[in-house]
Amino acid sequence: MSWNRVIGQKQQVRVLSNALEKGRLAHAYLFSGPEGSGKEMTALELAAALNCRSPDAMSNGACGTCPDCLQIREFMHPNVEYLFPVEAALLEGGDSQKKDNKKFTEARERFLALIEKKKENPYFSPAMDRSMGILTEQVVALQQKASFMPREGTRKVFIISQAEKLHPSAANKLLKLLEEPPAHVLFVLVTARPDSLLATIRSRCQEIRFQRVPAAELRTWLEEHSPEIVDPELGFIVNFSRGNLKLAWELIAGRDEASSEPATIAIRQMALDYLRKVLAPKRFHEALTASEEHAKNLSRTELVLFIGAILLFLQDTCHRRIVPGFRNLNNPDITDAVDRFAKNFPNPDYLGVSTLAEESIRAIERNASPLLVMAAFTAALRPLLWRA
């Protein structure tokens, strides 16, 4: 671990590292910004720097190799608490009888699976499907742990992921903790929607705003992290993820190195074949059949990639229609296909298509039926592209 692991947030890292070095950390921080910008990664790096055994951790960041750093990476350090939305059944295991309860055991398994996924993808923000948010019992447990001094290191660090999902009663209890914070505890609230937090909680935190990772820095990170990925796949991942490190990580993790064609490029080709069927005058029934097959055979992540590939392609056609010589395309390797579309379909409703695609992606991510989403997407797409 070190500050070098934080991608594309130089100013934010500078603020935190300076505060660390000078001993001027606030008692509570609010890390706000879009999903996948590295907020939680930064919070964990801050926790590691405060508990690392390296003598220069405060100035140069955590070493990443000492027992404390390794424990933090495994979410096992006694000084670091990581809260996220969990199921109420998980908090009912206070005695041995309840721990033998089937609901508790199953909830525990789902919880541990999310922690494992978080270890694999540090930009992933876990939340249990049956959760009602961050519950009061979780904050009460924090209050109890805050009353004890850190066992080792300099500070306890309480990281609250998706703080906008705090249950109202949990938010009020957290507010009391922030009003009289123990000197040995650092709070880091992480959210993509800071306006959803209580104004009184926000006022007691120093806010640090994160932004999406610039494309050039994301590309450099991918080249260093996964040198086996080359163009056109590399460019497609950079353009599709749009500065979202969580999404970029998932695309890398989902690669099949044994395949002759990268999965991202194969799905893009699948999306273009589908688009041709949508646009062909007598092949719309084939498009509906294809949408049904894709809904059944592709995972939710792949369906998001499928719709996103269509959106990136149409964005290219919009650029080439307005500026025929435009070169900074999302898909520079299929320029001929982009130009043919721009010529044959001169007046699509690009705003309508963009809105439709974003709404469909959100529906899939929120566990809507893929079959219904793809059927509705196909029916609505054709008139938007064929607009006179």
C-alpha positions in Angstrom: 0.0 0.0 0.0 1.1 3.5 -0.7 -0.4 6.8 -2.0 0.8 5.7 -5.4 -2.1 3.2 -5.5 -4.6 6.1 -5.6 -5.2 6.9 -9.3 -6.1 10.3 -10.7 -6.6 12.2 -7.4 -3.3 14.1 -6.9 -4.8 17.1 -5.2 -6.8 15.0 -2.8 -3.8 12.9 -1.9 -1.7 16.0 -1.4 -4.3 17.4 1.1 -4.4 14.2 3.1 -0.6 13.5 3.1 0.2 17.1 4.1 -2.3 16.8 7.0 -0.8 13.5 8.0 2.7 14.8 8.0 1.9 17.9 10.0 -0.4 16.1 12.4 -3.4 18.2 11.4 -6.0 15.6 10.3 -9.6 16.6 10.9 -11.6 14.3 13.2 -14.0 13.4 10.4 -13.8 13.5 6.6 -16.5 13.3 3.9 -15.1 11.7 0.7 -17.7 12.6 -2.0 -17.6 12.0 -5.7 -18.8 9.6 -8.5 -18.7 5.9 -8.2 -15.4 4.3 -9.0 -13.3 7.4 -8.4 -11.2 5.7 -5.7 -12.8 7.2 -2.6 -12.8 4.0 -0.5 -9.3 3.1 -1.8 -8.1 6.5 -0.5 -9.8 5.9 2.9 -8.1 2.6 3.3 -4.7 4.1 2.3 -5.3 6.8 5.0 -6.1 4.1 7.6 -3.0 2.1 6.6 -0.8 5.2 6.9 -2.0 5.8 10.4 -1.4 2.3 11.5 1.7 1.3 9.4 4.8 0.3 11.2 7.1 2.0 8.7 8.8 5.0 10.3 8.1 7.2 7.3 4.5 6.2 6.8 3.2 9.6 7.8 5.2 11.3 5.1 5.4 8.7 2.3 2.3 6.6 2.9 2.0 3.0 4.1 4.6 0.4 3.2 2.0 -2.2 2.2 4.1 -5.1 3.5 4.1 -4.9 7.4 1.6 -7.0 9.4 -0.6 -4.0 10.0 -0.9 -3.1 6.3 -1.7 -6.7 5.4 -4.4 -6.9 8.1 -6.0 -3.8 6.7 -5.9 -5.2 3.2 -7.7 -8.3 4.6 -10.2 -6.2 6.6 -8.9 -7.8 9.8 -7.2 -4.9 11.6 -8.6 -4.2 15.1 -8.2 -0.4 14.6 -10.1 -0.2 11.3 -13.9 -0.6 11.0 -15.5 -0.8 7.6 -19.3 -0.3 7.5 -21.6 -0.9 4.6 -25.4 -1.8 4.2 -26.0 -5.2 5.6 -29.1 -7.4 6.4 -30.8 -7.1 9.8 -30.4 -10.9 10.1 -26.7 -10.5 10.3 -26.9 -8.4 13.4 -29.1 -10.9 15.3 -26.2 -13.3 16.0 -25.6 -12.1 19.5 -25.8 -15.5 21.2 -25.0 -19.1 20.3 -28.7 -20.0 19.6 -29.0 -17.2 17.1 -25.7 -18.0 15.5 -27.1 -21.5 14.7 -30.1 -19.9 13.0 -30.3 -20.6 9.3 -31.1 -17.0 8.4 -28.0 -15.7 10.2 -25.8 -18.4 8.7 -26.9 -17.6 5.2 -26.6 -13.8 5.7 -23.1 -14.4 7.1 -22.1 -16.3 4.0 -23.4 -13.5 1.8 -21.5 -10.9 3.9 -18.2 -12.8 3.6 -18.7 -13.2 -0.1 -19.0 -9.4 -0.5 -15.9 -8.9 1.6 -14.0 -11.3 -0.7 -15.2 -9.4 -3.7 -14.1 -6.1 -2.1 -10.6 -7.6 -1.5 -10.4 -8.6 -5.2 -11.7 -5.2 -6.5 -10.8 -2.3 -4.1 -13.1 0.0 -6.1 -16.2 -2.1 -5.4 -18.7 -0.8 -2.9 -20.5 -3.7 -1.2 -24.1 -3.7 -0.2 -26.3 -6.7 0.7 -29.3 -7.1 -1.5 -31.8 -7.5 1.4 -30.4 -4.6 3.3 -32.4 -1.7 4.6 -29.4 0.5 4.7 -26.7 1.1 7.3 -28.6 0.1 10.5 -28.8 1.6 14.0 -27.2 -1.5 15.5 -24.1 -1.0 13.3 -23.6 2.6 14.6 -24.2 1.5 18.2 -21.4 -1.1 17.7 -19.2 1.8 16.5 -20.0 3.8 19.6 -19.0 0.9 21.8 -15.7 0.4 19.9 -15.0 4.2 19.9 -14.8 4.0 23.7 -11.7 1.9 23.6 -8.2 3.1 22.8 -6.5 1.7 19.7 -4.7 -1.5 20.5 -1.8 -0.6 18.2 -0.9 2.3 15.9 -2.0 5.9 16.4 -5.7 6.1 15.5 -8.8 4.0 15.0 -10.3 4.6 11.6 -14.1 4.1 11.0 -14.9 4.0 7.3 -18.6 4.3 6.4 -19.2 3.2 2.8 -22.3 4.6 1.0 -23.0 6.9 3.9 -26.1 8.2 2.1 -27.8 4.9 3.0 -27.6 5.6 6.8 -31.0 4.7 8.4 -32.4 7.9 9.9 -32.0 6.6 13.5 -28.5 5.5 12.6 -27.7 8.9 11.2 -28.8 10.6 14.4 -26.6 8.3 16.6 -23.7 8.9 14.3 -24.3 12.7 14.6 -24.0 12.4 18.4 -20.7 10.6 17.9 -19.4 13.3 15.5 -20.5 16.0 17.9 -18.2 14.6 20.7 -15.6 12.7 18.7 -13.0 10.7 20.7 -9.5 12.0 20.0 -8.2 8.6 19.0 -10.9 8.0 16.3 -10.9 9.2 12.7 -14.2 9.0 10.8 -14.3 8.8 7.0 -17.7 8.9 5.4 -17.8 7.9 1.7 -20.7 8.8 -0.6 -21.6 9.4 -4.2 -24.6 11.5 -3.1 -23.5 14.0 -0.4 -26.7 15.9 -0.6 -28.6 12.9 0.8 -26.7 13.2 4.1 -28.0 15.2 7.0 -26.8 18.8 6.8 -25.7 18.5 10.4 -23.5 15.5 9.6 -21.9 17.2 6.6 -21.2 20.3 8.6 -19.1 18.3 11.1 -16.9 16.7 8.4 -14.2 18.2 6.2 -15.3 17.4 2.6 -12.9 16.2 0.0 -14.3 15.9 -3.4 -13.2 13.3 -5.9 -13.6 13.3 -9.6 -13.6 10.7 -12.3 -10.2 9.5 -13.3 -9.0 11.4 -16.5 -8.8 9.1 -19.6 -5.1 9.6 -20.0 -4.4 8.5 -16.4 -6.8 5.6 -16.7 -5.0 4.4 -19.8 -1.6 4.7 -18.2 -2.9 2.7 -15.1 -4.3 0.0 -17.4 -1.0 -0.3 -19.4 0.9 -0.7 -16.1 -1.6 -2.9 -14.4 -2.5 -5.2 -17.4 0.2 -4.8 -20.1 -1.3 -7.7 -22.0 -4.3 -5.5 -22.9 -3.7 -3.6 -26.1 -5.7 -1.7 -28.6 -8.5 -1.8 -29.7 -9.5 -3.5 -26.4 -7.5 -1.1 -24.3 -9.1 2.0 -25.9 -12.6 0.5 -25.6 -12.1 -0.2 -21.9 -10.9 3.3 -21.3 -13.8 4.9 -23.2 -16.5 2.6 -21.9 -15.5 2.9 -18.2 -15.3 6.8 -18.5 -13.1 7.2 -15.5 -14.9 4.6 -13.4 -12.1 2.4 -11.9 -14.7 -0.1 -10.5 -16.0 -0.7 -14.0 -12.5 -0.9 -15.6 -11.4 -3.4 -12.9 -14.5 -5.6 -13.6 -13.8 -5.5 -17.4 -10.2 -6.6 -16.7 -11.3 -9.3 -14.3 -13.9 -10.7 -16.8 -11.4 -11.2 -19.6 -10.8 -14.7 -21.0 -7.2 -14.8 -21.9 -7.7 -18.2 -23.7 -10.2 -16.6 -26.1 -8.9 -15.6 -29.5 -11.0 -12.4 -29.3 -11.3 -10.1 -26.2 -14.7 -10.3 -24.6 -15.2 -6.6 -24.8 -14.6 -6.6 -28.5 -16.8 -9.7 -29.0 -19.7 -8.0 -27.2 -19.2 -4.8 -29.2 -19.5 -6.9 -32.4 -22.6 -8.5 -31.0 -24.1 -5.1 -30.3 -23.3 -3.8 -33.9 -24.9 -6.9 -35.4 -28.0 -6.3 -33.2 -28.0 -2.7 -34.3 -28.0 -3.7 -38.0 -31.1 -5.9 -37.4 -32.9 -3.0 -35.6 -32.3 -0.7 -38.5 -32.9 -3.1 -41.4 -36.5 -2.6 -42.7 -37.5 -6.3 -42.8 -35.3 -7.7 -39.9 -36.9 -6.1 -36.8 -38.3 -9.4 -35.8 -34.8 -10.7 -35.8 -33.7 -7.9 -33.5 -36.4 -8.8 -31.0 -35.3 -12.4 -31.1 -31.7 -11.4 -30.7 -32.6 -9.1 -27.7 -34.3 -12.1 -26.0 -31.3 -14.3 -26.6 -28.9 -11.7 -25.2 -31.1 -11.1 -22.2 -31.0 -14.9 -21.4 -27.4 -15.6 -22.3 -25.5 -12.5 -21.1 -24.8 -11.6 -17.5 -26.0 -8.2 -16.2 -22.4 -6.8 -16.4 -22.3 -8.0 -20.1 -25.7 -6.5 -20.8 -24.5 -3.2 -19.5 -21.4 -3.5 -21.7 -23.7 -4.4 -24.7 -25.9 -1.3 -24.3 -22.8 0.8 -23.6 -21.1 -0.4 -26.8 -24.1 0.8 -28.8 -24.0 4.2 -27.0 -20.3 4.6 -27.7 -20.8 3.7 -31.4 -23.6 6.2 -31.8 -21.6 8.9 -30.0 -18.9 8.3 -32.7 -21.4 8.7 -35.5 -22.7 11.9 -33.9 -19.1 13.3 -33.9 -18.4 12.3 -37.5 -21.7 13.7 -38.7 -21.0 17.1 -37.1 -17.2 17.1 -37.8 -16.5 14.7 -40.7 -12.8 14.7 -39.9 -13.2 14.1 -36.1 -10.5 11.6 -35.0 -10.8 11.2 -31.3 -13.3 8.3 -31.7 -14.3 5.7 -29.1 -13.9 3.0 -31.8 -11.1 4.2 -34.1 -10.7 0.6 -35.5 -14.2 0.6 -37.1 -14.2 4.1 -38.6 -15.7 2.8 -41.9 -18.8 1.4 -40.0 -19.1 4.7 -38.1 -19.0 6.7 -41.4 -21.6 4.5 -43.1 -24.0 4.9 -40.3 -23.5 8.7 -40.2 -24.2 8.8 -44.0 -27.2 6.5 -44.1 -28.9 7.8 -40.9 -28.4 11.5 -40.9 -30.9 12.6 -38.3 -31.1 10.2 -35.3 -32.4 11.5 -31.9 -29.0 11.2 -30.1 -30.3 12.7 -26.9 -33.2 10.3 -26.9 -31.0 7.3 -27.5 -28.6 8.4 -24.8 -31.5 8.8 -22.3 -32.9 5.4 -23.3 -29.5 3.7 -22.9 -28.8 5.2 -19.5 -32.2 4.4 -18.2 -31.9 0.8 -19.4 -28.4 0.4 -17.8 -29.8 1.7 -14.5 -32.7 -0.7 -14.7 -30.4 -3.6 -15.2 -28.1 -2.5 -12.4 -31.1 -2.3 -10.1 -32.1 -5.9 -10.8 -34.9 -5.3 -13.2 -35.8 -8.2 -15.5 -33.2 -8.3 -18.3 -35.8 -9.8 -20.7 -38.2 -6.9 -20.2 -35.5 -4.2 -20.3 -34.0 -5.5 -23.5 -37.5 -5.9 -25.2 -38.4 -2.3 -24.2 -35.0 -1.0 -25.3 -35.4 -2.6 -28.7 -38.9 -1.3 -29.3 -37.9 2.2 -28.3 -34.6 2.3 -30.1 -35.8 1.9 -33.7 -38.0 5.0 -33.9 -35.3 7.1 -32.3 -32.8 6.1 -35.0 -35.2 6.2 -38.0 -36.4 9.7 -37.2 -37.2 11.6 -40.4 
